[in-house]
C-alpha cells in the first residue's frame, strides 16, 4: 500500500514540458528557427532543457504573468546562411557540459554554378544515462523488482565523476 501512495504522489507532483522546434530554410540559405515550450513553470526554468534567450532571439513568454497551471515560452530567430545553430542554449558554467542535453544541427547551403544543395541534419544527443548506470535504467523499467546493486552503481559513478572533475593538486588514483 505504501508503494502505491508514493507512486500516486509522484504522478501528481511530476510535470511535463513540451518542446518544439521548427526550421524554415530560405532559398538563399538563411533559416528561421521557431522554438516553443508549454508546461509547468518550474520545469520550464530548470536546466533539463535550456531554452533560447538573448538579444538575438525574439522571445514571448507568459511566465512573468499571472499564476497558472502551465505557461508558454516561444523564441524566434533568423540565422544567416551557414550560421551555426547552438549545440545548447545553456551559457552558465555551473553545469558540466557533458551533462547537458545537446541539440546538434547542421544546416548548410551550397550554391555552385550548375548545382544548388541544402543540407539539414538535426539530432538530440542524450546524457548517456543508460551506458553510465545500466542498473538504474533497469530499475526505471521495473520499479517493483529493482536489480541488486542499482543504488551502489549510481553512487559509485557519481562519486567517481565528482572526483575526476575536482581540481585536486595531488593524485586521485588511490581514492578511486
N, C-alpha and C positions, 0 to 999 in steps of 0.2 A: 504494500500500500504506500509506503514511504517513497519508493521509486517513482510511482505514478504521480505523486504530489510534486516531486522535483521536476519531472518531465512537463507537467502541466504549467508550472511556474515558468520554466524555460521557454515554453511556447508563447506564453503571454508577454514575457519580457523581451524576447528576441524580436528584432525588427529587420526589415529588408530595405535595400535601396536598389532601384532600377537605374542602371546607367546605359545611355545610348550614345553612339557616335554616328554621325552622318558625314560623308565626304562627297563633295561635288567638285569634280575636276573639270576645269575650263579648257577650251581648245588651245589656249596659249600656254598651258602647263601650270598656271596658278590653281590653287584649290582652296575651297572654303570648307571649314570644319564646323559642324554644329554638334555641341555636346549638351545632353540634357540628363538630369538626375531627378528622381522623385522618391521621397521616403522620409524616414524619421530624421529629425534634426541632428541628434547626437551621432547617428550613423553617417549622415552626410558630412559632418565636421571631423570625424576621426580620420586617421590616415590609412585606413584599409584600402581605400581607392581615392587618392588625392584628386581634387577637382581643379580644372584650369582656372588660373587667376592672373592678374597683372594688367598693365595698361594696354597691352596689345589685344586683349580679349574684350569683347562687348558682353558684359555679364548682366543677367537679370535673375534676381533671387527673391523668394518670399520668406527667407529665414529670419530677416530682421523685422518682419511684420508681426501680426497678432499670433498668439499661441494657437497651434493647430495640431492635428494628429500627424499630418505629413506636409512636407514642404517641397518646393520646386526650385531647381537651380539650372540655369542654362547659360551657355557661353558660345559665342560665335567669333570666328577669326578667319581672315583671309591670309593665306600664305602665298609668298611669291613662288615663281617657277623654281622647282628643285630645292626649295627651302626645306630644311629638316624639321620633321614633326618631333616634339619632345618625347623621349622614352618614358619619362614620368613627369608629373606635374608637381612633385614634391621638391621644394627648394631648400629645406632645412638641412641641418647636419646632425640632428639627434636620432635619426633612424638610419641604420646601416643600409647602404644602397642595395645590397643583395637581398635584403628583406622586403623590398618594395615590389609591388605588382607592377610589371612593366608592360607597356603597350608599344610594341615595336612596329613602326610604319615606314615603308619605303615608297615614296611617291615621286616618280621621275617622269620627265617629258623629254623625248629625244626627237629632234626635228632635223633630218638630213634632207638633202636636195630632192631625192625621189621617194623618201620614206619617212613617215612620222610614226612614232611609237610612244605609248603611255605604259607605265609600269606602276601597278598598285599592289602592294603586299602589306597585310596588317595581321599581327598576331599578338596574343597576350602571352607573356612569359610568367608563369606562376612562381610561387615561392618554393617549389620542390619539396613540399612537406612530406609527400608520400615516400620519397627517397631518403629524407633526413630521419624520419621516425616512422617506419612501416607499421610497427605495432600500434601506434596511435591511430593510424589510418584504419587498421583492423578494428580497433575499439570503436571508432566513429561509425563503422558499418554495422556493428552488432554490440550495442551497449549492454545488452542483457548478459552476454558472455565475453567479458573483457579478456584479452590474451594475457598470459602471465608475463610480467616484466614490462608492460607498456609504460607505466609511470617512470620506472627507472631509466628506460631508454630515452624518454623525453628529457628528464632531468640531466642525465649524463651529456646528452647533446647540447642542451642549453648552457650548462656549466663549462663544457669544453670550448664552445664557441665564445663565451664570455672571456675566458682566459686567453684565447688566441687573439682576441681583439683588444685586450687590455694592454696599454703601453707600459710594460714592465722592463726594468733595467737589468734583469737577470734571467737566467734560463728557466723557462716554464716547463720544460720537458719532464722533469721528475714529478711535477704536480699532476700532469695529465697522465 
